[in-house]
């Protein structure tokens, strides 16, 4: 797939032909939940998705991500989503909440994976099975890149829907992240129950 062939072959053996990638989105936002996605791909379908343009979601335009999502779902052997709420983020901290969203995504898969590939350097402490932490994994493994697209598009859809209820914060535009425009709107309109108070406190905004 995207990574070196020898390393890919080794991982395919460990995963019994399947590669299971996990990624999260929304970790650095100040509004809304954190989302994680897990996806199961065969080597053949991973190569197909790579040829179709699957890559790190941050390197793709919103339109390209939306076009790729149905293809990713079509070629996946299985996929799932997990999330952690704003309340969990504020109570547990963002790392634990992110791990919880990843763990929930894994547990929703039809079969227990023999190994999971996780984007980033931090281990998933809740998962007792075999795991590999890949720095910049969404640029190196198709499964992680595909998971990043699923999580990103799904969370963005949620942010667009929430704009109808929480207008005035430009959520449709900033997707819950702390832009200058978002921070100005907080001073004007105040915070909502979907704003992460733990984040805003550290930023001296509340």
N, C-alpha and C positions, 0 to 999 in steps of 0.2 A: 504494500500500500504506500503510504507516504514515507515511512521510515525505511532504514536500511533493510535489504532483503533478508540477510542472515538473522537479524534480530527479530524480524517479523516471523520468519519460519519457526524460530524457537518459541515464540509466543503462541503460534498456531498449534504447536504440539501440546503445550501446556493447557490450552483452551479447547483441545479436542476439535480442531477445525474452526471454531468460532472465536471471534475477538469481541470482548465486552468492554466498551469505553464509557466513561462517566465524566460529566462536566457540569459546572454550575454557572448561574448567571444571577446578577443582582446583589452580589456580596457587598459591593461598595456603594449601593444606593442608600438614600436616606428615607425612602418611602416604599412601602410594599414588601411582600415576602421575597425570600430567596428561593430560586427554582433550581432543581437538578434534573438531569436526564441520564438515563442509561440505555444503551443500545447494543444489540447483538448482531454481528455481521459475519458472514462467511468471507473468506479471502476473495472469492470471485466477485461477490456483490460489493465488497469494499473497493475493489479495483474499478468496478463500474461506476460507483458513486464518485470516486476520485476523478475519473474522466469527465463526469458530468459537472465537475467544478466544486465538489465539497471540499471545504477548507475551514480554517479557523473562522468562526462567525464574525469576528471583529474585522476581518479582512474582506468581508463581503458586504455589498449594499443591502439595505432592507428588502428591496425588490428581489434580489438574487436569493436571499435566504428564504423568502416566501415561496419562490418558484422551486427551490430545492427540497423544501419540507415534504411535499407529497411523494417525491422520488425516494427520499430517505426512508419514509414509512413503507413504501412499496418494496424496497429492496432489503429491508431489515428482517431478520428472523424473529425479532422481538424487540420491543422498546417500552419504556415506562418513564413516568415523571414522579418526582417527589418535591415537596416544598416545606418550608418552615415559615410560620407566621411572624408578624411583627412582634407579637407578644413573646414568642419563643426567642426571637433575636434579642429583645431587651432583657429577658430573664436569664438566658443561657450564655449570651455573648455570641458574636457572629460566627466564630469558628465552630463552636458546638452546634449552633443552629444549621450551619452549612453542612456539617457532617450528618446531621439528622436528616436533612433533605436528601442527601446522597444515599444514605442507608435506606430510607423509605423507597427511593427509586429502585434500588437493587432488590428489595424484598417484593416488589410488585412484578418482577420478571417471572415468567412461567417456570423457569428452572433455576436452581441455585448455580451461579457461575463458578467454574473451577479457579478462575483468576479474573480480576478486574483491573483495568488500566485507568488511572485517575489523573486528571490534569492537575499539575502543580506539585510542589515539594512536600506538602503536608499529608501524613498518612490518615486514613479513615479509621479512627480508633474503634468505632462501633462494629466494624466489619472484621470478623475473625478469620476469614478465608484468605487465600493468597491475593496479594495486590501489588501493583507496580505504580509508583508515583513518577510521572513524567513531566519534567519542567518544559513548558511550552508544548505540552502534549497535543493541544488542538492544532498545532502546525506540523506534527510528526506522525500522528496516527489517525487514519480515516474514521475509526469508531469514535474517538474523542471529538474530532471535528464535527461529526454528524450529531453527536450528543449536544455539543455546544449550540448547534443550529436549532435543534428541537427545543432546548431550554430557552434560548433567546427569543425565538419567534413566539413561543407560547406565552412567555412572560410579557412580551411587548403587546400581544393581543389583550392580555389582562389590563395592562396599563392604559390602553386606548379605551377599554370599556369603563375603567374607573374614572376616566376624565369626565364622563357624564355626571358622575356623582360628586366628584371633587374638582369642579372647575375653578379656575383662578390660579392653579399651581403649574399649569403648562405640562401636566403629566403626559399628555399625548406626544409631547415634543421631547421632554427630558427623560421619559421612561422611569421617573422616580429618582434619578441621580441628582446630585447636588450642584446644579448649574447656578450661575450668578442670578439668573432670572428666577429660578426656583427659590433661592434664599431671600430675594427681595419680596417675593409673594408671601413667604412665611411671615415676614415682619408686618405685612399688610393684613393678611387674613388669619394669622395664627396657625397652630399646628392641628392636624387631624389625628384620629386614633390609628391611622395607617402610617403615620410618620414615626420613624425609629427614634424614640426619645433618648436612647442611650447614645446614638450617634450625634444628635443635635446638642446634647449636653456637653459632649466633648468639644464640639465646635463653638460652644458658648452662645448658642442660638436660643436656648431656653434656660 
